[in-house]
Amino acid sequence: MLRAALLTASRNATVRHLVETAPVSRDVVRRFVAGTAAADAVAVSAELAQAGLHVSLDHLGEDTTEVGHADATTKAYVTLLGRFADHGLATKAEVSVKLSAVGQALDESMARDNAAAICAAASAVGTTVTLDMEDHTTTDSTLGILRDLRRDYPWVGAVLQAYLHRTEADCRDLATAGSRVRLCKGAYKEPASVAFQSRMEVDKSYVRCLRVLMSGAGYPMVATHDPRLVEIARKLVLDNDRAQGSYEYQMLYGIRPNEQRRLAAEGERVRVYVPYGDEWYGYLMRRLAERPSNVTFFLRALATKS
């Protein structure tokens, strides 16, 4: 019930205003968001790279309904990728792109063209792009654009969400040579007709999907903070004779940082998903919905700061 309430709040304008204007909010958000500007994102990325971690940067924004906003987001990514080259980060950092932020709701071809421009900029500096997955109504469109982009940029990463009923089949389709696939649980409010509703059902689906990816010829990206799922992933690595570097773990910025560094110290490739930008509200609400401990952290901060 708490998760459902938070996901509903993520799209409520009144709640958004209250959270964004609360004096404590900016301090709390710093735990999960790198900052508002490209310089902030680059500084955090450099710090993580120095600690032996990889990075995927997300310029926050979604549900774009104006062409100007889509263009601005595309330019922000191109600028950020240029900064990677300037700071020697291209081998450690990539970008994650929500197609809704570059025009998917306006015109699918616009989103495809904008994503292609971002891919071209990434290719020019020697890094990669991963297409984030959003609510289930955009899944087919996103996978279609992925297929188009991979004709010129075969390294473009996909994201699949284990809570959707369809995802095991999508994993089978995408577990091919050279295919980078990030498997996450899913963070949007979805109906029972398309998504598993209980935590146990989602976890079971995650394991089924991970088995498919680990036994396939692609490059699995294991996006979870769940210690049990991390251990299952390690067992599947052994079962499938995978070498370190043929897969990676992914975790969110600000969540289980010690575990991120522990895995990296063991020789695992660990990528930290780092968001930045002004549009942090929806992202924060979904992170709170994913983990009750995040809610506790936020409420404790509200109670102790003015």
Kinemage of the C-alpha trace (Angstrom):
@kinemage 1
@onewidth
@group {chain A} dominant
@subgroup {mainchain}
@vectorlist {calphas} color= white
{ca met a 1} P 0.000 0.000 0.000
{ca leu a 2} L 2.838 2.381 0.806
{ca arg a 3} L 4.463 1.677 -2.557
{ca ala a 4} L 1.201 2.376 -4.389
{ca ala a 5} L 0.716 5.635 -2.477
{ca leu a 6} L 4.217 6.839 -3.305
{ca leu a 7} L 3.872 5.970 -6.976
{ca thr a 8} L 0.579 7.882 -7.060
{ca ala a 9} L 2.281 10.819 -5.336
{ca ser a 10} L 4.990 10.797 -8.005
{ca arg a 11} L 2.392 12.196 -10.447
{ca asn a 12} L 0.515 14.475 -8.023
{ca ala a 13} L 1.212 18.174 -8.618
{ca thr a 14} L 0.187 19.266 -5.102
{ca val a 15} L 2.399 16.722 -3.348
{ca arg a 16} L 5.207 17.577 -5.735
{ca his a 17} L 5.014 21.260 -4.799
{ca leu a 18} L 5.061 20.448 -1.066
{ca val a 19} L 8.097 18.186 -1.388
{ca glu a 20} L 10.025 20.473 -3.730
{ca thr a 21} L 9.536 23.511 -1.487
{ca ala a 22} L 10.244 21.754 1.832
{ca pro a 23} L 13.504 23.200 3.268
{ca val a 24} L 14.900 19.733 3.905
{ca ser a 25} L 14.241 18.327 0.449
{ca arg a 26} L 17.379 19.552 -1.279
{ca asp a 27} L 19.581 18.095 1.463
{ca val a 28} L 17.849 14.734 1.257
{ca val a 29} L 17.906 14.676 -2.540
{ca arg a 30} L 21.686 15.036 -2.556
{ca arg a 31} L 21.905 11.448 -1.346
{ca phe a 32} L 20.222 10.199 -4.524
{ca val a 33} L 20.896 12.911 -7.145
{ca ala a 34} L 24.310 14.204 -8.212
{ca gly a 35} L 23.175 17.818 -8.634
{ca thr a 36} L 21.407 19.999 -11.159
{ca ala a 37} L 24.172 20.794 -13.668
{ca ala a 38} L 26.469 18.831 -15.961
{ca ala a 39} L 29.434 19.975 -13.872
{ca asp a 40} L 27.883 18.304 -10.816
{ca ala a 41} L 27.351 15.083 -12.741
{ca val a 42} L 30.926 15.064 -14.016
{ca ala a 43} L 32.337 15.716 -10.536
{ca val a 44} L 30.384 12.824 -9.010
{ca ser a 45} L 31.328 10.548 -11.933
{ca ala a 46} L 35.007 11.353 -11.484
{ca glu a 47} L 34.771 10.544 -7.778
{ca leu a 48} L 33.085 7.205 -8.448
{ca ala a 49} L 35.565 6.336 -11.203
{ca gln a 50} L 38.422 7.055 -8.824
{ca ala a 51} L 36.860 4.497 -6.463
{ca gly a 52} L 36.933 1.860 -9.214
{ca leu a 53} L 33.275 2.141 -10.205
{ca his a 54} L 31.613 2.720 -13.563
{ca val a 55} L 28.773 5.187 -14.103
{ca ser a 56} L 25.586 5.592 -16.123
{ca leu a 57} L 24.344 9.196 -16.029
{ca asp a 58} L 20.686 10.097 -16.413
{ca his a 59} L 19.661 13.678 -17.224
{ca leu a 60} L 16.369 13.744 -15.323
{ca gly a 61} L 13.229 14.466 -17.261
{ca glu a 62} L 10.328 12.510 -18.732
{ca asp a 63} L 6.868 12.920 -20.255
{ca thr a 64} L 8.133 15.778 -22.423
{ca thr a 65} L 5.219 17.471 -24.190
{ca glu a 66} L 7.076 20.281 -25.972
{ca val a 67} L 9.529 20.053 -28.845
{ca gly a 68} L 11.760 22.636 -27.191
{ca his a 69} L 12.131 20.515 -24.073
{ca ala a 70} L 13.029 17.439 -26.121
{ca asp a 71} L 15.655 19.429 -28.016
{ca ala a 72} L 17.063 20.861 -24.793
{ca thr a 73} L 17.382 17.404 -23.243
{ca thr a 74} L 19.142 16.087 -26.348
{ca lys a 75} L 21.587 19.004 -26.264
{ca ala a 76} L 22.185 18.437 -22.543
{ca tyr a 77} L 23.233 14.851 -23.242
{ca val a 78} L 25.500 15.869 -26.114
{ca thr a 79} L 27.132 18.482 -23.874
{ca leu a 80} L 27.573 15.960 -21.077
{ca leu a 81} L 29.199 13.450 -23.419
{ca gly a 82} L 31.636 16.143 -24.521
{ca arg a 83} L 32.528 16.661 -20.870
{ca phe a 84} L 33.315 12.940 -20.589
{ca ala a 85} L 35.995 13.363 -23.229
{ca asp a 86} L 37.336 16.547 -21.626
{ca his a 87} L 37.741 14.812 -18.254
{ca gly a 88} L 38.925 11.401 -19.463
{ca leu a 89} L 35.758 9.640 -18.286
{ca ala a 90} L 34.617 7.958 -21.499
{ca thr a 91} L 35.977 4.539 -20.490
{ca lys a 92} L 34.157 4.703 -17.145
{ca ala a 93} L 30.911 6.561 -17.846
{ca glu a 94} L 27.989 6.179 -20.234
{ca val a 95} L 24.532 7.784 -20.362
{ca ser a 96} L 21.033 6.437 -19.789
{ca val a 97} L 18.249 8.041 -21.824
{ca lys a 98} L 14.498 8.038 -21.275
{ca leu a 99} L 12.885 8.267 -24.698
{ca ser a 100} L 9.944 10.162 -23.204
{ca ala a 101} L 12.401 12.935 -22.348
{ca val a 102} L 13.465 13.310 -25.987
{ca gly a 103} L 10.023 13.395 -27.562
{ca gln a 104} L 8.541 9.888 -27.569
{ca ala a 105} L 5.068 11.115 -26.579
{ca leu a 106} L 5.153 13.775 -29.296
{ca asp a 107} L 6.482 11.826 -32.248
{ca glu a 108} L 8.243 8.480 -32.233
{ca ser a 109} L 10.482 9.461 -35.144
{ca met a 110} L 11.531 12.596 -33.240
{ca ala a 111} L 12.546 10.496 -30.247
{ca arg a 112} L 14.441 8.112 -32.548
{ca asp a 113} L 16.303 10.986 -34.225
{ca asn a 114} L 17.173 12.620 -30.906
{ca ala a 115} L 18.355 9.329 -29.452
{ca ala a 116} L 20.455 8.761 -32.578
{ca ala a 117} L 22.086 12.167 -32.084
{ca ile a 118} L 22.981 11.182 -28.525
{ca cys a 119} L 24.351 7.846 -29.750
{ca ala a 120} L 26.476 9.626 -32.350
{ca ala a 121} L 27.931 11.881 -29.659
{ca ala a 122} L 28.625 8.855 -27.450
{ca ser a 123} L 30.308 7.017 -30.313
{ca ala a 124} L 32.493 10.041 -31.020
{ca val a 125} L 33.946 10.007 -27.494
{ca gly a 126} L 34.120 6.220 -27.160
{ca thr a 127} L 31.300 5.386 -24.773
{ca thr a 128} L 27.792 3.899 -24.851
{ca val a 129} L 24.094 4.684 -24.349
{ca thr a 130} L 21.406 2.672 -22.585
{ca leu a 131} L 17.716 3.288 -23.292
{ca asp a 132} L 15.783 3.393 -20.030
{ca met a 133} L 12.445 1.597 -19.892
{ca glu a 134} L 9.372 3.398 -18.578
{ca asp a 135} L 5.740 2.390 -18.057
{ca his a 136} L 4.363 -0.570 -19.996
{ca thr a 137} L 2.526 1.549 -22.586
{ca thr a 138} L 5.899 2.558 -24.070
{ca thr a 139} L 7.588 -0.863 -24.063
{ca asp a 140} L 6.916 -1.812 -27.692
{ca ser a 141} L 7.859 1.654 -28.929
{ca thr a 142} L 11.082 1.653 -26.911
{ca leu a 143} L 12.130 -1.792 -28.140
{ca gly a 144} L 11.326 -0.747 -31.716
{ca ile a 145} L 13.548 2.317 -31.426
{ca leu a 146} L 16.231 0.142 -29.834
{ca arg a 147} L 16.210 -2.155 -32.870
{ca asp a 148} L 16.516 0.832 -35.200
{ca leu a 149} L 19.407 2.364 -33.262
{ca arg a 150} L 21.289 -0.916 -33.073
{ca arg a 151} L 21.624 -0.987 -36.862
{ca asp a 152} L 24.207 1.797 -36.569
{ca tyr a 153} L 25.108 1.476 -32.879
{ca pro a 154} L 24.957 -2.216 -31.916
{ca trp a 155} L 26.186 -1.409 -28.410
{ca val a 156} L 23.035 0.502 -27.388
{ca gly a 157} L 21.812 -1.013 -24.136
{ca ala a 158} L 18.281 -2.154 -23.370
{ca val a 159} L 16.442 -2.144 -20.051
{ca leu a 160} L 13.893 -4.815 -19.168
{ca gln a 161} L 11.639 -4.790 -16.113
{ca ala a 162} L 11.090 -8.096 -14.325
{ca tyr a 163} L 7.680 -7.183 -12.968
{ca leu a 164} L 6.108 -7.256 -16.438
{ca his a 165} L 4.618 -10.577 -17.520
{ca arg a 166} L 6.216 -10.256 -20.957
{ca thr a 167} L 9.795 -9.758 -19.807
{ca glu a 168} L 11.021 -13.351 -19.786
{ca ala a 169} L 10.135 -13.591 -23.481
{ca asp a 170} L 11.813 -10.228 -24.145
{ca cys a 171} L 14.941 -11.529 -22.420
{ca arg a 172} L 15.027 -14.491 -24.773
{ca asp a 173} L 14.743 -12.157 -27.752
{ca leu a 174} L 17.546 -9.894 -26.531
{ca ala a 175} L 20.015 -12.428 -25.071
{ca thr a 176} L 22.100 -12.358 -28.254
{ca ala a 177} L 25.776 -11.733 -28.940
{ca gly a 178} L 26.797 -8.175 -28.159
{ca ser a 179} L 23.418 -7.279 -26.652
{ca arg a 180} L 23.682 -5.237 -23.462
{ca val a 181} L 20.598 -5.786 -21.273
{ca arg a 182} L 19.957 -4.163 -17.898
{ca leu a 183} L 17.487 -6.209 -15.848
{ca cys a 184} L 15.698 -4.301 -13.097
{ca lys a 185} L 12.572 -5.047 -11.067
{ca gly a 186} L 10.546 -2.061 -12.311
{ca ala a 187} L 9.512 1.181 -10.615
{ca tyr a 188} L 6.204 2.268 -12.169
{ca lys a 189} L 2.661 1.629 -10.993
{ca glu a 190} L 1.335 -1.048 -13.351
{ca pro a 191} L -1.959 -2.976 -13.464
{ca ala a 192} L -2.202 -6.668 -12.614
{ca ser a 193} L -3.132 -7.377 -16.221
{ca val a 194} L 0.459 -6.656 -17.324
{ca ala a 195} L 2.599 -6.872 -14.189
{ca phe a 196} L 3.196 -9.061 -11.168
{ca gln a 197} L 1.952 -7.300 -8.036
{ca ser a 198} L 3.624 -9.045 -5.091
{ca arg a 199} L 7.269 -8.741 -4.178
{ca met a 200} L 7.636 -12.534 -4.217
{ca glu a 201} L 6.211 -12.810 -7.736
{ca val a 202} L 8.506 -10.036 -8.979
{ca asp a 203} L 11.556 -11.656 -7.390
{ca lys a 204} L 10.733 -15.035 -8.940
{ca ser a 205} L 10.328 -13.388 -12.334
{ca tyr a 206} L 13.650 -11.576 -11.867
{ca val a 207} L 15.436 -14.892 -11.274
{ca arg a 208} L 13.788 -16.531 -14.294
{ca cys a 209} L 14.782 -13.607 -16.492
{ca leu a 210} L 18.307 -13.538 -15.109
{ca arg a 211} L 18.738 -17.228 -15.889
{ca val a 212} L 17.858 -16.508 -19.500
{ca leu a 213} L 20.307 -13.608 -19.741
{ca met a 214} L 23.175 -15.380 -17.992
{ca ser a 215} L 22.837 -18.454 -20.194
{ca gly a 216} L 22.633 -16.344 -23.364
{ca ala a 217} L 25.326 -14.780 -25.511
{ca gly a 218} L 24.664 -11.188 -24.477
{ca tyr a 219} L 26.016 -8.923 -21.747
{ca pro a 220} L 23.748 -9.011 -18.667
{ca met a 221} L 23.595 -5.934 -16.437
{ca val a 222} L 22.244 -7.036 -13.058
{ca ala a 223} L 20.421 -4.018 -11.620
{ca thr a 224} L 19.469 -4.837 -8.040
{ca his a 225} L 20.329 -3.924 -4.456
{ca asp a 226} L 18.769 -7.097 -3.064
{ca pro a 227} L 21.579 -9.138 -1.403
{ca arg a 228} L 19.779 -12.397 -2.140
{ca leu a 229} L 19.473 -11.602 -5.844
{ca val a 230} L 23.121 -10.540 -5.966
{ca glu a 231} L 24.088 -13.952 -4.571
{ca ile a 232} L 21.816 -15.724 -7.060
{ca ala a 233} L 23.483 -13.752 -9.849
{ca arg a 234} L 26.909 -14.859 -8.615
{ca lys a 235} L 25.773 -18.491 -8.633
{ca leu a 236} L 24.449 -18.129 -12.179
{ca val a 237} L 27.785 -16.635 -13.235
{ca leu a 238} L 29.519 -19.770 -11.979
{ca asp a 239} L 26.911 -22.111 -13.435
{ca asn a 240} L 27.384 -20.526 -16.865
{ca asp a 241} L 31.199 -20.242 -16.673
{ca arg a 242} L 31.077 -16.489 -17.165
{ca ala a 243} L 34.279 -14.528 -16.722
{ca gln a 244} L 34.362 -11.246 -14.827
{ca gly a 245} L 33.809 -8.493 -17.345
{ca ser a 246} L 31.231 -10.449 -19.351
{ca tyr a 247} L 28.467 -9.015 -17.150
{ca glu a 248} L 28.128 -6.273 -14.560
{ca tyr a 249} L 26.214 -5.255 -11.469
{ca gln a 250} L 24.323 -1.979 -11.380
{ca met a 251} L 23.092 -0.028 -8.367
{ca leu a 252} L 21.614 3.401 -7.775
{ca tyr a 253} L 23.638 6.352 -6.575
{ca gly a 254} L 23.243 6.719 -2.825
{ca ile a 255} L 21.956 3.196 -2.164
{ca arg a 256} L 24.276 0.539 -0.676
{ca pro a 257} L 27.487 2.424 -1.605
{ca asn a 258} L 29.593 0.150 0.601
{ca glu a 259} L 28.288 -2.908 -1.256
{ca gln a 260} L 29.124 -1.239 -4.558
{ca arg a 261} L 32.716 -0.738 -3.449
{ca arg a 262} L 32.954 -4.234 -1.960
{ca leu a 263} L 31.940 -5.883 -5.219
{ca ala a 264} L 34.330 -3.665 -7.182
{ca ala a 265} L 37.158 -4.561 -4.809
{ca glu a 266} L 36.480 -8.226 -5.619
{ca gly a 267} L 37.103 -7.511 -9.284
{ca glu a 268} L 33.463 -7.211 -10.348
{ca arg a 269} L 32.380 -4.492 -12.744
{ca val a 270} L 29.911 -2.290 -10.887
{ca arg a 271} L 28.066 0.572 -12.560
{ca val a 272} L 26.352 3.268 -10.519
{ca tyr a 273} L 23.211 4.844 -11.993
{ca val a 274} L 23.629 8.562 -11.314
{ca pro a 275} L 20.766 11.006 -12.010
{ca tyr a 276} L 21.203 14.763 -12.214
{ca gly a 277} L 19.085 17.769 -13.156
{ca asp a 278} L 16.164 19.836 -11.865
{ca glu a 279} L 13.445 17.257 -12.568
{ca trp a 280} L 14.265 15.083 -9.582
{ca tyr a 281} L 10.834 14.760 -7.955
{ca gly a 282} L 9.406 11.789 -9.898
{ca tyr a 283} L 12.725 9.956 -9.652
{ca leu a 284} L 12.871 10.467 -5.873
{ca met a 285} L 9.311 9.230 -5.345
{ca arg a 286} L 9.997 6.022 -7.284
{ca arg a 287} L 13.178 5.401 -5.272
{ca leu a 288} L 11.221 5.816 -2.040
{ca ala a 289} L 8.579 3.410 -3.348
{ca glu a 290} L 11.194 0.764 -4.141
{ca arg a 291} L 12.707 0.517 -0.653
{ca pro a 292} L 10.978 1.178 2.709
{ca ser a 293} L 14.363 2.062 4.206
{ca asn a 294} L 14.515 5.025 1.843
{ca val a 295} L 11.218 6.297 3.255
{ca thr a 296} L 12.612 5.972 6.773
{ca phe a 297} L 15.678 7.976 5.748
{ca phe a 298} L 13.555 10.726 4.238
{ca leu a 299} L 11.135 10.972 7.187
{ca arg a 300} L 14.009 11.022 9.688
{ca ala a 301} L 15.517 13.935 7.783
{ca leu a 302} L 12.190 15.786 7.791
{ca ala a 303} L 11.916 15.298 11.532
{ca thr a 304} L 15.425 16.481 12.341
{ca lys a 305} L 15.902 19.429 9.954
{ca ser a 306} L 14.012 22.681 9.611
